[in-house]
Amino acid sequence: MNGWILAATLTLAAGLGAALWGVATGPLRRRVVAQNLATAVACPGLLLLAQGYDRPSYVDLALVLALLGPVGTLVFARLLAGELAEDPPQAQGATWAAAGLGAVVVLALCAVTGPGRAMVKLLVTGALLIGGNLVASRALSGATAGTRRG
């Protein structure tokens, strides 16, 4: 086991454990935030595993997850807009922590990878991950105009 695999194991165990606890317990607002957190933690975990096992296909999987994960959260925000408007989620700390984790992982992997096509793919994945997480979190808190009421 190398350091990348150890970091991936710790990231996935801590992050997905917290997300599983949030999805399994508590009110609706905690469950939708935990669903968003699961994507925001699984993607850096996959990037770390890609480096640890030297499997570029894991980066492709992380790219797809970074693209589709926030979309799923936005679908939940749209479908549950009425219930979430009554008790909006407060997830600013978790959002910034997940965005910071994604940024640290992507920057560390870019430093190791060096310039080239793989670095561009990492940067695109990181931008989608961080941007999608911030947009989905903002939608969950009801800050976007145009959400359905009632």
C-alpha positions as CSV (number, residue, x, y, z in Angstrom):
1,M,0.0,0.0,0.0
2,N,1.4,3.4,-1.0
3,G,0.6,6.8,0.3
4,W,-1.9,7.6,-2.4
5,I,-4.0,4.5,-1.6
6,L,-3.8,5.3,2.1
7,A,-5.0,8.8,1.5
8,A,-7.8,7.5,-0.7
9,T,-8.8,5.0,2.0
10,L,-8.9,7.6,4.7
11,T,-10.8,10.1,2.4
12,L,-13.4,7.5,1.4
13,A,-13.8,6.0,4.9
14,A,-14.3,9.4,6.6
15,G,-16.3,11.2,3.9
16,L,-18.5,8.4,2.8
17,G,-19.1,7.3,6.4
18,A,-20.3,10.7,7.3
19,A,-22.4,10.8,4.2
20,L,-24.0,7.4,4.9
21,W,-24.8,8.5,8.5
22,G,-26.4,11.7,7.1
23,V,-28.5,9.9,4.5
24,A,-29.6,7.3,7.0
25,T,-30.6,9.6,9.8
26,G,-32.1,13.0,10.4
27,P,-34.4,15.3,8.6
28,L,-34.7,15.8,4.9
29,R,-32.3,18.8,4.8
30,R,-29.5,16.6,6.3
31,R,-30.2,13.8,3.8
32,V,-29.9,16.0,0.7
33,V,-26.7,17.6,2.0
34,A,-25.3,14.2,2.7
35,Q,-26.1,13.1,-0.9
36,N,-24.2,16.0,-2.2
37,L,-21.3,15.4,0.2
38,A,-21.1,11.8,-1.0
39,T,-20.3,12.9,-4.6
40,A,-17.9,15.6,-3.4
41,V,-15.9,13.0,-1.4
42,A,-16.1,10.1,-3.8
43,C,-14.6,12.0,-6.7
44,P,-11.3,13.0,-4.9
45,G,-11.1,9.4,-3.6
46,L,-11.3,8.1,-7.1
47,L,-8.6,10.5,-8.2
48,L,-6.3,9.4,-5.4
49,L,-7.0,5.7,-6.3
50,A,-6.2,6.5,-9.9
51,Q,-2.8,7.7,-8.9
52,G,-2.2,5.0,-6.4
53,Y,-3.0,2.1,-8.7
54,D,-1.8,3.9,-11.9
55,R,-5.1,3.5,-13.6
56,P,-6.1,6.5,-15.8
57,S,-9.6,5.0,-16.3
58,Y,-10.4,6.0,-12.7
59,V,-9.9,9.6,-13.6
60,D,-12.5,9.2,-16.3
61,L,-14.9,7.8,-13.8
62,A,-14.2,10.7,-11.4
63,L,-14.8,13.1,-14.3
64,V,-18.2,11.6,-15.0
65,L,-19.1,11.6,-11.3
66,A,-18.0,15.2,-11.0
67,L,-20.4,16.1,-13.9
68,L,-23.4,14.0,-12.9
69,G,-23.3,14.1,-9.1
70,P,-24.3,17.8,-8.8
71,V,-26.9,17.3,-11.5
72,G,-28.5,14.7,-9.2
73,T,-28.4,17.0,-6.3
74,L,-30.1,19.8,-8.5
75,V,-32.8,17.3,-9.4
76,F,-33.5,16.6,-5.7
77,A,-33.5,20.3,-5.0
78,R,-36.0,20.9,-7.7
79,L,-38.3,18.0,-6.7
80,L,-38.1,18.7,-3.0
81,A,-38.3,22.5,-3.3
82,G,-41.5,22.8,-1.2
83,E,-40.2,20.7,1.7
84,L,-36.8,22.3,1.6
85,A,-38.2,25.8,1.6
86,E,-39.8,25.2,5.0
87,D,-36.5,24.0,6.5
88,P,-33.6,25.0,4.3
89,P,-30.3,23.1,4.7
90,Q,-27.4,24.9,6.2
91,A,-24.3,23.3,4.7
92,Q,-21.8,26.1,4.2
93,G,-19.1,24.4,6.3
94,A,-19.5,21.0,4.7
95,T,-19.6,22.6,1.2
96,W,-16.3,24.6,1.7
97,A,-14.6,21.6,3.4
98,A,-15.5,19.4,0.4
99,A,-14.4,22.1,-2.1
100,G,-11.2,22.5,-0.2
101,L,-10.6,18.7,-0.2
102,G,-11.2,18.6,-4.0
103,A,-8.8,21.5,-4.6
104,V,-6.0,20.0,-2.5
105,V,-6.3,16.6,-4.1
106,V,-6.4,18.0,-7.7
107,L,-3.5,20.4,-7.0
108,A,-1.4,17.6,-5.5
109,L,-2.1,15.3,-8.4
110,C,-1.3,18.0,-10.9
111,A,2.0,18.6,-9.2
112,V,2.8,14.9,-9.5
113,T,1.4,14.4,-13.0
114,G,3.2,17.3,-14.7
115,P,2.1,19.2,-17.8
116,G,0.2,17.4,-20.4
117,R,-3.2,16.0,-21.3
118,A,-3.6,14.2,-18.0
119,M,-3.1,17.5,-16.1
120,V,-5.8,19.2,-18.2
121,K,-8.2,16.3,-17.4
122,L,-7.4,16.7,-13.7
123,L,-8.0,20.4,-13.9
124,V,-11.3,20.0,-15.7
125,T,-12.4,17.4,-13.2
126,G,-11.5,19.7,-10.3
127,A,-13.3,22.6,-11.8
128,L,-16.5,20.5,-12.4
129,L,-16.2,19.1,-8.9
130,I,-15.8,22.3,-7.0
131,G,-18.1,24.4,-9.2
132,G,-20.8,21.7,-9.2
133,N,-20.6,21.3,-5.5
134,L,-20.9,25.0,-4.9
135,V,-23.9,25.4,-7.3
136,A,-25.7,22.4,-5.9
137,S,-25.2,23.6,-2.3
138,R,-26.5,27.0,-3.2
139,A,-29.5,25.4,-4.9
140,L,-30.2,23.4,-1.8
141,S,-30.2,26.4,0.5
142,G,-32.8,28.0,-1.7
143,A,-30.6,30.8,-2.9
144,T,-31.4,30.3,-6.6
145,A,-34.3,32.1,-8.1
146,G,-36.7,30.0,-10.1
147,T,-37.1,27.1,-7.7
148,R,-40.6,25.8,-7.6
149,R,-42.6,26.9,-4.6
150,G,-45.6,25.0,-3.2
